[in-house]
Amino acid sequence: MTTTIALAGKGGVGKTTIAGMVIKYLMQTQPGAILAIDADPSSNLNMVLGLELEWTVGDIREDLLAQVKQTLTAGGAAMGTLPGGVTKREYLDYQVRSSVSEGDRFDLVAMGRSEGPGCYCAVNHNLREVVDAISRNYRYVVIDNEAGMEHLSRRTTRNVQHLLIVTDPTQRGIVAAERIAGFRQQMDIHIEQTGLILNRLSGDIPAPLQARLEEMDIPLLGVVPADEQLMEFEFSGRPLIELGDESPVYTAVAEIMANILSP
């Protein structure tokens, strides 16, 4: 069975960093392969994981649509095959599998650029099916979502076992996190467990923030501290997955993951 873990939160709160630490924890403590899905158009999870990124699913999608347009211009059928007799589904399946960046115990698929003008419904449906088929080969799937989460159901039809909403230690961040959490009731996919991670906190939680957190309808899973060593990695471009096990950021995320994955 595949366990899917999705991360959400407004831009700039450190979702990708937390995603990297989640993957590091799974590598070190859990059996089976891990698929990381970078669903943010900025596509920088590969830098956190130390992987090269040659092309994205967005590039594949746009190339397919260009071929469809060319076929239509030449008098072909919109729902027919591409040149050479290849179906659109076969083309997407081959290209997406070829775009997977392979790590040691984890692989990465990057969704890439946002959609341009035109109709993407049929292509996105096929892409969801292809990504879901690939996901079934992994024990864990970790999805680093774009800001918000309203597009999550366009990336996968899989149930999400754990939704981790990341916020910075500000009232604005917590309000944004609460709004994001509200979207989970409107999704086309089932989300089993939802929790909040308070990221980049220096010291204890201030009383006003603590009071606001207690009003939320999702639990606080844990606090990840601000850390100078992590910033040094960010400045140098060194992959964050290489942070030592003693890193306060990693140990905080590891404790959160141990709690939510415990039987």
Backbone bond lengths (Angstrom), bond angles and torsions (degrees), N, CA, C in turn:
res aa  C-N    CA-C-N  psi(-1)  N-CA   C-N-CA  omega(-1)  CA-C   N-CA-C  phi
1 M - - - 1.454 - - 1.524 110.37 -
2 T 1.324 116.54 139.51 1.460 121.94 179.73 1.526 110.02 -93.83
3 T 1.319 116.08 130.82 1.464 121.87 174.42 1.524 108.70 -100.67
4 T 1.331 116.34 123.46 1.468 121.33 -178.26 1.519 109.83 -105.24
5 I 1.330 114.87 128.49 1.465 122.75 178.84 1.521 107.25 -120.42
6 A 1.323 117.25 120.57 1.467 121.25 -179.29 1.515 109.43 -114.43
7 L 1.329 115.90 142.42 1.463 121.77 176.33 1.509 109.55 -114.59
8 A 1.332 115.75 139.02 1.461 121.35 179.55 1.521 108.65 -140.57
9 G 1.326 115.41 166.11 1.462 121.14 -179.30 1.511 109.77 153.31
10 K 1.311 115.68 161.29 1.455 118.48 179.86 1.524 110.15 -68.42
11 G 1.321 116.35 163.68 1.451 120.39 -177.01 1.521 113.09 -61.83
12 G 1.330 116.17 140.02 1.451 121.31 173.40 1.512 116.34 87.13
13 V 1.336 118.66 6.43 1.467 119.73 -177.46 1.523 112.40 -91.73
14 G 1.324 118.11 -5.30 1.460 120.46 177.49 1.506 115.10 99.05
15 K 1.353 117.35 25.84 1.468 119.84 178.98 1.526 111.85 -58.04
16 T 1.328 116.33 -43.86 1.460 119.75 -175.43 1.522 111.03 -66.85
17 T 1.327 117.02 -37.68 1.463 120.52 175.63 1.523 110.66 -61.21
18 I 1.338 116.66 -47.25 1.461 120.47 179.46 1.524 110.09 -62.90
19 A 1.341 117.33 -40.65 1.468 120.65 177.79 1.529 110.72 -58.49
20 G 1.327 116.47 -43.19 1.458 120.26 178.22 1.517 112.57 -61.05
21 M 1.339 116.50 -40.85 1.463 120.61 179.40 1.535 111.27 -70.24
22 V 1.331 116.87 -34.63 1.465 120.30 175.25 1.532 109.85 -61.70
23 I 1.327 116.54 -45.03 1.463 120.79 179.81 1.528 110.40 -64.90
24 K 1.308 117.51 -40.73 1.474 121.17 176.88 1.522 110.44 -59.64
25 Y 1.322 116.81 -43.67 1.464 120.86 179.26 1.529 110.63 -62.93
26 L 1.318 117.34 -45.75 1.462 120.46 -179.14 1.527 110.92 -62.99
27 M 1.317 116.87 -39.37 1.460 120.99 178.29 1.522 111.06 -59.24
28 Q 1.331 115.83 -41.47 1.453 120.52 -171.46 1.526 113.71 -85.92
29 T 1.308 117.54 -19.02 1.467 118.36 -171.42 1.525 114.91 -126.46
30 Q 1.326 118.22 -15.64 1.464 120.55 -173.08 1.524 110.77 -119.68
31 P 1.334 117.14 143.19 1.466 119.57 176.74 1.521 110.84 -77.57
32 G 1.309 115.81 159.58 1.459 120.63 174.69 1.514 113.39 94.50
33 A 1.331 114.68 162.16 1.461 121.90 -177.92 1.522 110.90 -81.79
34 I 1.335 115.75 157.78 1.465 123.35 -176.22 1.519 108.58 -123.93
35 L 1.327 116.03 133.70 1.461 121.44 172.66 1.521 108.50 -109.52
36 A 1.313 116.34 121.86 1.463 122.03 173.48 1.524 108.07 -96.47
37 I 1.324 116.50 130.60 1.463 121.69 176.33 1.523 107.68 -115.84
38 D 1.309 116.07 114.38 1.461 121.20 177.06 1.522 107.73 -90.42
39 A 1.336 115.65 100.65 1.469 120.79 -176.97 1.516 112.28 -95.56
40 D 1.326 117.74 9.25 1.454 121.57 177.83 1.535 108.58 -91.94
41 P 1.340 118.15 129.18 1.474 119.58 -178.93 1.526 113.76 -56.76
42 S 1.334 118.12 -24.34 1.466 119.49 -179.96 1.525 112.13 -72.14
43 S 1.332 117.68 -20.09 1.471 123.73 171.77 1.525 113.35 48.16
44 N 1.340 117.49 67.57 1.466 119.01 175.90 1.523 113.81 -123.84
45 L 1.345 117.28 10.29 1.468 119.46 174.80 1.520 110.37 -61.32
46 N 1.332 117.23 -30.30 1.467 119.78 179.35 1.522 111.31 -60.19
47 M 1.342 118.17 -34.10 1.463 121.12 178.80 1.521 110.75 -68.32
48 V 1.322 117.22 -38.31 1.463 121.48 176.92 1.522 110.30 -63.86
49 L 1.352 116.68 -36.50 1.457 122.00 -176.37 1.527 113.21 -91.44
50 G 1.326 117.45 -6.93 1.459 120.67 179.42 1.513 114.08 73.20
51 L 1.339 117.20 35.40 1.457 122.18 -179.63 1.516 110.66 -115.37
52 E 1.329 115.75 148.09 1.459 120.86 172.14 1.526 108.74 -77.83
53 L 1.324 115.99 147.76 1.464 121.02 179.17 1.521 107.90 -127.36
54 E 1.349 115.42 106.35 1.454 119.75 -175.66 1.522 111.82 -85.53
55 W 1.320 117.55 -44.69 1.455 119.75 176.11 1.513 109.25 -154.83
56 T 1.330 116.12 165.26 1.449 121.78 -172.93 1.527 111.06 -118.96
57 V 1.329 115.34 168.50 1.459 120.19 176.16 1.532 110.13 -60.98
58 G 1.336 117.29 -34.38 1.460 120.42 176.69 1.513 112.33 -60.54
59 D 1.333 116.56 -40.36 1.470 120.29 176.53 1.529 110.45 -62.74
60 I 1.345 116.28 -42.20 1.456 120.92 179.91 1.526 110.68 -63.63
61 R 1.324 115.38 -43.58 1.470 120.30 -179.94 1.519 110.97 -60.55
62 E 1.336 117.14 -46.23 1.457 120.49 -178.39 1.525 111.05 -66.52
63 D 1.334 116.82 -36.52 1.463 119.56 178.20 1.524 110.62 -65.87
64 L 1.346 116.62 -40.05 1.462 119.66 177.74 1.523 111.00 -62.67
65 L 1.324 117.00 -45.87 1.460 119.99 -179.29 1.523 111.45 -63.12
66 A 1.335 116.38 -34.51 1.469 119.50 176.78 1.524 110.26 -65.18
67 Q 1.337 116.08 -39.67 1.466 119.21 178.35 1.528 111.41 -67.47
68 V 1.344 116.22 -39.12 1.463 119.80 177.51 1.518 110.37 -61.88
69 K 1.340 115.90 -43.87 1.463 120.08 179.18 1.523 111.02 -61.40
70 Q 1.329 115.50 -40.53 1.461 119.60 178.85 1.531 110.76 -65.11
71 T 1.341 116.46 -39.20 1.467 120.83 178.74 1.521 110.93 -64.33
72 L 1.343 116.01 -42.27 1.460 120.32 179.03 1.520 110.92 -63.68
73 T 1.323 116.02 -41.48 1.459 120.54 179.83 1.524 110.98 -61.90
74 A 1.340 114.27 -33.69 1.471 118.84 179.97 1.520 112.50 -84.82
75 G 1.343 117.30 3.37 1.453 120.57 177.51 1.507 114.38 94.91
76 G 1.379 117.82 11.64 1.460 120.77 179.50 1.511 111.63 -80.30
77 A 1.319 116.34 177.12 1.460 122.12 -179.23 1.516 110.39 -95.34
78 A 1.333 115.29 138.20 1.466 119.99 -177.44 1.513 112.11 -60.92
79 M 1.336 118.11 -35.08 1.458 120.55 -176.94 1.524 111.76 -101.67
80 G 1.313 116.44 13.24 1.460 119.60 -178.74 1.508 111.90 -87.63
81 T 1.323 115.49 -156.10 1.449 120.88 -178.10 1.520 110.75 -93.12
82 L 1.317 114.68 164.65 1.455 121.50 175.37 1.525 108.64 -86.06
83 P 1.329 117.07 170.04 1.465 118.95 176.97 1.528 110.47 -53.13
84 G 1.345 115.96 136.59 1.449 120.42 -177.66 1.510 113.57 93.60
85 G 1.344 117.08 -0.77 1.456 120.46 177.44 1.510 115.37 82.47
86 V 1.339 117.77 10.88 1.470 121.68 -179.75 1.530 108.93 -83.99
87 T 1.339 117.33 132.67 1.464 119.80 176.06 1.523 109.60 -76.26
88 K 1.320 115.67 160.73 1.473 120.01 178.97 1.521 111.30 -61.64
89 R 1.331 116.60 -40.45 1.470 119.81 178.97 1.525 111.18 -63.61
90 E 1.326 116.98 -43.03 1.465 120.44 178.61 1.529 110.81 -63.02
91 Y 1.340 115.27 -41.17 1.466 119.74 179.21 1.530 110.64 -61.61
92 L 1.336 116.42 -48.42 1.457 120.42 -179.02 1.520 111.41 -62.91
93 D 1.330 116.35 -43.36 1.461 120.28 -178.70 1.525 110.53 -60.05
94 Y 1.316 116.94 -46.81 1.468 120.50 -179.20 1.528 111.13 -64.86
95 Q 1.333 116.50 -46.60 1.458 119.84 -174.93 1.532 112.13 -68.72
96 V 1.335 117.03 -40.79 1.473 119.08 179.92 1.527 109.97 -65.56
97 R 1.334 117.09 -44.10 1.465 119.36 178.05 1.530 110.90 -62.17
98 S 1.318 117.14 -34.80 1.466 120.75 178.70 1.529 111.74 -71.52
99 S 1.335 116.89 -23.78 1.470 120.29 -177.20 1.520 112.96 -84.12
100 V 1.344 117.76 -6.36 1.460 120.81 -178.18 1.533 109.64 -65.44
101 S 1.340 116.26 126.15 1.466 121.26 174.44 1.522 108.09 -89.89
102 E 1.324 117.28 126.07 1.456 121.52 -171.79 1.517 111.16 -99.89
103 G 1.340 114.93 129.13 1.449 121.68 174.12 1.516 110.27 -107.32
104 D 1.329 116.69 -159.08 1.451 121.90 -178.91 1.525 110.44 -73.50
105 R 1.348 116.30 -64.41 1.461 120.60 178.01 1.517 111.84 -114.39
106 F 1.320 116.08 7.05 1.463 119.38 -178.51 1.518 110.09 -139.97
107 D 1.321 115.44 153.13 1.462 122.59 174.09 1.521 108.36 -122.16
108 L 1.322 115.92 163.99 1.462 121.26 -176.14 1.519 110.74 -133.36
109 V 1.330 115.44 132.68 1.454 122.82 168.51 1.524 107.33 -118.58
110 A 1.316 117.95 126.00 1.456 122.11 179.07 1.519 109.51 -106.27
111 M 1.337 116.54 126.33 1.462 120.43 -178.40 1.526 111.54 -73.22
112 G 1.332 117.19 -34.98 1.454 119.94 172.08 1.508 115.36 78.19
113 R 1.331 115.17 -151.21 1.455 122.59 -166.22 1.528 114.11 -60.84
114 S 1.320 113.91 153.07 1.456 120.52 177.92 1.526 110.25 -70.27
115 E 1.312 115.20 166.61 1.456 120.72 -178.52 1.525 110.80 -75.46
116 G 1.324 115.30 143.09 1.450 120.89 174.23 1.513 110.46 -91.50
117 P 1.326 117.87 -163.14 1.468 120.53 177.89 1.526 110.82 -68.94
118 G 1.319 116.27 151.25 1.460 120.96 179.13 1.517 111.50 118.75
119 C 1.326 115.98 177.73 1.461 122.38 -177.75 1.519 109.67 -95.46
120 Y 1.337 115.90 123.62 1.457 121.71 -177.62 1.529 112.44 -113.89
121 C 1.321 117.95 1.53 1.464 120.92 -171.01 1.525 112.08 -56.63
122 A 1.327 117.32 -52.21 1.463 120.67 -176.48 1.527 111.23 -65.30
123 V 1.331 116.53 -41.59 1.462 120.48 -179.68 1.524 109.84 -65.53
124 N 1.340 117.23 -45.65 1.461 119.97 -179.28 1.523 111.53 -62.59
125 H 1.337 117.11 -36.23 1.469 120.27 177.48 1.528 110.08 -61.58
126 N 1.324 116.15 -46.56 1.467 119.66 178.42 1.520 111.83 -64.33
127 L 1.331 116.58 -39.04 1.460 120.02 179.80 1.526 111.16 -64.14
128 R 1.329 116.76 -41.93 1.469 119.63 177.41 1.522 110.55 -57.99
129 E 1.324 115.97 -44.73 1.463 119.91 -179.28 1.528 111.37 -64.36
130 V 1.324 116.97 -39.24 1.461 120.58 179.81 1.524 110.45 -66.76
131 V 1.334 116.89 -48.05 1.467 120.90 -179.45 1.523 110.46 -62.89
132 D 1.328 117.66 -40.96 1.458 120.90 178.44 1.533 111.05 -64.02
133 A 1.333 117.03 -39.38 1.464 120.48 178.51 1.525 110.78 -63.85
134 I 1.333 116.65 -40.84 1.461 120.58 177.28 1.528 110.19 -64.99
135 S 1.331 116.68 -41.31 1.473 121.60 -176.37 1.517 112.49 -60.17
136 R 1.325 116.95 -31.01 1.467 119.89 -177.38 1.523 113.06 -64.19
137 N 1.322 117.45 -14.01 1.459 121.27 179.19 1.519 112.99 -86.44
138 Y 1.330 117.54 0.80 1.458 121.51 -175.36 1.526 111.04 -119.16
139 R 1.330 115.48 149.10 1.464 120.21 177.10 1.521 111.04 -74.76
140 Y 1.324 116.27 -36.76 1.465 121.01 178.89 1.523 110.16 -130.28
141 V 1.323 115.49 142.53 1.460 122.46 171.77 1.517 107.34 -123.52
142 V 1.331 116.40 125.64 1.464 122.02 179.70 1.525 107.76 -116.12
143 I 1.334 116.63 118.99 1.466 121.90 -176.02 1.525 109.22 -108.84
144 D 1.320 116.05 115.27 1.463 122.02 174.41 1.523 107.14 -90.72
145 N 1.323 115.97 102.42 1.460 121.57 -170.74 1.520 111.63 -81.80
146 E 1.328 116.17 159.72 1.462 120.29 171.80 1.530 109.30 -72.33
147 A 1.330 117.42 173.52 1.459 121.14 179.85 1.524 109.66 -53.78
148 G 1.326 116.27 132.03 1.453 120.17 -171.84 1.518 109.29 79.83
149 M 1.324 117.00 -168.40 1.459 119.88 178.12 1.517 112.09 -149.01
150 E 1.342 116.42 12.10 1.450 119.09 -176.47 1.522 113.01 -66.04
151 H 1.345 117.46 -16.02 1.466 120.18 -179.64 1.526 112.73 -97.87
152 L 1.343 117.37 2.58 1.457 119.83 -176.04 1.522 112.09 -59.31
153 S 1.325 117.80 -41.70 1.460 120.53 -177.41 1.526 112.05 -70.69
154 R 1.343 117.79 -10.79 1.456 120.51 174.20 1.522 110.94 -85.76
155 R 1.342 116.86 -10.73 1.463 121.39 179.44 1.526 111.96 -96.82
156 T 1.328 116.63 -30.49 1.452 119.90 -175.87 1.522 110.01 -152.78
157 T 1.315 115.18 153.86 1.466 120.48 171.30 1.530 110.07 -106.46
158 R 1.319 116.61 4.46 1.455 121.54 -178.36 1.533 110.69 -71.72
159 N 1.337 116.11 149.50 1.451 119.80 167.96 1.520 109.30 -66.68
160 V 1.322 116.50 147.64 1.464 122.13 177.16 1.523 107.57 -107.45
161 Q 1.318 116.17 119.16 1.465 119.14 -178.82 1.533 111.57 -76.54
162 H 1.338 116.75 -37.50 1.468 120.11 -176.87 1.525 109.84 -136.58
163 L 1.320 116.32 117.56 1.461 122.19 173.29 1.522 108.04 -103.45
164 L 1.331 116.69 117.66 1.452 122.86 -179.64 1.531 108.29 -105.74
165 I 1.317 116.72 112.47 1.465 121.16 178.81 1.522 107.76 -97.34
166 V 1.334 115.74 121.56 1.462 121.96 -175.06 1.522 109.21 -101.86
167 T 1.325 115.98 136.58 1.463 121.09 176.44 1.521 110.18 -136.66
168 D 1.321 116.37 156.38 1.455 120.46 169.70 1.536 108.17 -87.00
169 P 1.330 118.67 168.22 1.467 120.85 -174.42 1.534 112.76 -83.83
170 T 1.335 116.14 59.85 1.461 121.36 178.07 1.520 109.08 -132.78
171 Q 1.327 115.71 157.21 1.464 119.56 176.29 1.524 110.52 -62.79
172 R 1.332 117.19 -39.96 1.470 120.20 179.07 1.518 111.06 -62.26
173 G 1.329 115.13 -41.98 1.456 118.82 179.85 1.514 112.29 -64.12
174 I 1.319 117.10 -40.16 1.459 120.85 -179.00 1.521 110.73 -68.92
175 V 1.330 117.13 -38.90 1.465 120.10 176.62 1.527 109.91 -62.20
176 A 1.343 116.79 -43.31 1.465 120.37 178.45 1.527 110.70 -62.79
177 A 1.323 117.00 -40.37 1.462 120.96 178.94 1.523 111.01 -63.26
178 E 1.312 116.60 -39.95 1.463 120.13 179.19 1.526 110.77 -65.24
179 R 1.329 116.87 -38.55 1.464 120.09 178.19 1.529 110.47 -66.39
180 I 1.313 115.81 -40.91 1.461 120.02 178.24 1.522 110.16 -62.71
181 A 1.330 116.44 -42.25 1.468 120.50 178.92 1.521 110.76 -60.27
182 G 1.322 116.93 -34.39 1.456 120.25 -179.99 1.509 113.54 -64.07
183 F 1.338 116.94 -25.73 1.467 120.60 179.40 1.519 112.39 -66.97
184 R 1.341 117.06 -22.84 1.464 118.93 -173.73 1.520 112.39 -63.09
185 Q 1.331 116.48 -23.81 1.462 119.65 178.87 1.528 111.96 -76.06
186 Q 1.331 116.36 -14.40 1.468 120.65 -176.05 1.529 112.78 -105.32
187 M 1.325 117.10 4.41 1.455 120.72 -175.30 1.525 111.23 -79.16
188 D 1.330 115.65 154.37 1.461 121.78 175.66 1.527 111.92 -83.40
189 I 1.333 116.81 -2.02 1.459 121.20 177.99 1.521 108.98 -116.69
190 H 1.331 115.96 156.36 1.458 121.17 -178.21 1.524 109.86 -89.33
191 I 1.315 116.69 128.40 1.462 122.50 176.93 1.523 107.55 -110.87
192 E 1.337 116.45 119.12 1.457 120.05 -172.90 1.530 112.78 -80.60
193 Q 1.333 117.31 -49.77 1.465 121.23 -176.50 1.528 109.38 -130.84
194 T 1.327 116.58 136.25 1.467 122.07 178.65 1.523 109.12 -128.09
195 G 1.323 116.70 136.02 1.458 120.44 178.12 1.511 111.14 -148.89
196 L 1.320 115.39 164.46 1.467 122.65 -176.09 1.527 110.12 -108.52
197 I 1.334 115.99 139.72 1.461 122.39 172.36 1.521 108.04 -118.43
198 L 1.322 115.95 123.94 1.468 122.00 178.42 1.524 107.27 -93.12
199 N 1.318 117.04 114.29 1.459 122.56 -171.07 1.527 111.73 -107.99
200 R 1.358 114.58 148.82 1.466 123.43 173.74 1.522 112.38 63.81
201 L 1.307 116.97 42.90 1.466 120.96 178.40 1.519 110.11 -93.13
202 S 1.318 116.41 132.36 1.465 122.29 172.80 1.523 108.19 -101.03
203 G 1.327 116.78 117.23 1.462 120.20 179.51 1.521 112.71 81.67
204 D 1.311 114.51 -156.19 1.456 120.84 -178.35 1.535 110.99 -81.08
205 I 1.323 114.91 163.03 1.460 120.12 177.30 1.531 108.50 -70.90
206 P 1.341 118.49 122.13 1.470 120.04 177.45 1.527 111.32 -59.84
207 A 1.329 116.01 147.63 1.468 120.97 -175.67 1.531 113.16 -55.21
208 P 1.346 120.33 -43.71 1.473 119.22 179.67 1.527 112.48 -61.78
209 L 1.361 116.93 -37.89 1.459 119.30 178.06 1.528 110.75 -69.64
210 Q 1.332 116.35 -39.03 1.457 120.04 178.76 1.523 110.99 -60.76
211 A 1.320 115.62 -41.73 1.468 119.50 178.84 1.518 111.19 -63.94
212 R 1.327 116.20 -39.69 1.471 120.17 179.74 1.524 110.60 -68.00
213 L 1.315 117.39 -39.53 1.461 121.10 179.22 1.526 111.39 -62.68
214 E 1.318 116.41 -37.37 1.470 120.47 -178.35 1.524 112.30 -69.68
215 E 1.333 116.69 -17.52 1.468 120.34 178.33 1.526 112.78 -83.97
216 M 1.336 117.51 -13.74 1.461 121.08 -175.08 1.527 110.50 -75.60
217 D 1.342 115.07 155.57 1.466 119.12 -179.26 1.523 112.12 -95.36
218 I 1.322 117.11 13.40 1.464 121.28 172.59 1.527 108.16 -124.87
219 P 1.325 117.68 146.66 1.471 119.90 -176.27 1.520 112.52 -77.08
220 L 1.319 114.94 152.42 1.460 121.70 171.79 1.528 107.42 -82.62
221 L 1.326 116.42 114.70 1.459 121.20 -177.61 1.516 112.09 -78.37
222 G 1.323 116.73 -30.45 1.447 119.54 -178.50 1.515 111.95 167.63
223 V 1.319 114.57 173.61 1.463 122.60 -178.01 1.531 108.58 -119.73
224 V 1.329 116.06 132.73 1.461 122.13 176.56 1.521 107.62 -108.49
225 P 1.332 118.57 121.88 1.464 120.40 -173.96 1.529 113.19 -76.63
226 A 1.327 115.40 156.61 1.462 120.03 168.00 1.529 107.57 -66.19
227 D 1.338 116.80 146.78 1.467 119.23 -173.74 1.525 110.29 -147.83
228 E 1.327 116.49 126.32 1.463 120.86 -177.73 1.528 111.88 -69.34
229 Q 1.340 117.89 -34.89 1.452 119.81 -179.81 1.520 110.92 -62.71
230 L 1.326 116.29 -40.17 1.463 119.66 177.59 1.522 110.08 -60.57
231 M 1.332 116.80 -40.90 1.456 119.76 178.73 1.525 111.38 -63.79
232 E 1.336 117.50 -35.17 1.462 120.28 177.07 1.534 110.62 -63.55
233 F 1.342 116.20 -39.38 1.460 120.16 175.80 1.529 110.17 -62.67
234 E 1.330 116.22 -42.33 1.466 120.73 -179.28 1.526 110.60 -62.90
235 F 1.326 117.42 -42.41 1.461 121.02 -178.49 1.530 111.08 -64.73
236 S 1.334 116.85 -37.91 1.466 120.84 -175.30 1.515 112.86 -86.76
237 G 1.354 117.68 -16.51 1.453 121.14 -176.33 1.509 113.40 82.36
238 R 1.327 117.45 9.90 1.463 120.81 178.74 1.527 109.50 -70.20
239 P 1.330 119.59 137.96 1.469 121.37 -178.24 1.521 111.60 -58.59
240 L 1.331 116.51 130.07 1.461 120.45 -177.39 1.517 112.42 -66.83
241 I 1.334 117.01 -21.69 1.455 119.31 179.67 1.526 111.34 -65.71
242 E 1.341 116.63 -13.54 1.461 121.55 177.34 1.526 112.81 -86.35
243 L 1.337 117.97 0.12 1.461 120.16 173.64 1.522 109.39 -55.19
244 G 1.329 116.69 141.51 1.456 120.38 -179.32 1.524 112.52 -68.65
245 D 1.318 115.34 160.25 1.461 119.78 179.82 1.525 111.91 -64.16
246 E 1.331 116.32 -20.11 1.464 120.25 179.71 1.524 112.46 -84.37
247 S 1.317 118.22 -4.59 1.464 121.62 179.74 1.524 110.18 -58.05
248 P 1.338 118.43 131.41 1.471 120.17 178.08 1.525 112.73 -58.88
249 V 1.338 116.54 -33.86 1.461 120.01 178.76 1.525 109.97 -66.24
250 Y 1.330 116.13 -47.84 1.465 118.65 -179.39 1.522 111.74 -65.71
251 T 1.328 118.29 -44.67 1.460 119.83 -177.91 1.526 111.53 -62.73
252 A 1.346 117.47 -34.87 1.467 120.58 178.17 1.525 110.53 -66.86
253 V 1.356 116.90 -45.43 1.453 120.24 179.15 1.526 110.65 -66.64
254 A 1.333 117.13 -38.83 1.462 120.69 179.46 1.532 110.60 -61.47
255 E 1.319 117.39 -40.28 1.469 120.27 178.08 1.525 111.25 -64.49
256 I 1.338 116.60 -41.51 1.465 120.99 177.97 1.526 109.70 -61.07
257 M 1.332 116.94 -47.68 1.455 120.93 -177.40 1.520 112.03 -65.82
258 A 1.333 117.04 -39.52 1.463 119.81 177.87 1.510 111.16 -60.11
259 N 1.333 116.66 -37.78 1.461 120.61 -179.81 1.528 112.14 -70.01
260 I 1.331 117.10 -43.34 1.469 117.99 -174.88 1.520 112.61 -78.90
261 L 1.334 117.92 -22.43 1.459 121.09 179.97 1.520 112.90 -96.00
262 S 1.321 117.40 -3.95 1.464 119.90 -179.25 1.523 109.93 -67.00
263 P 1.323 118.55 143.16 1.467 121.73 -178.16 1.523 112.19 -58.62
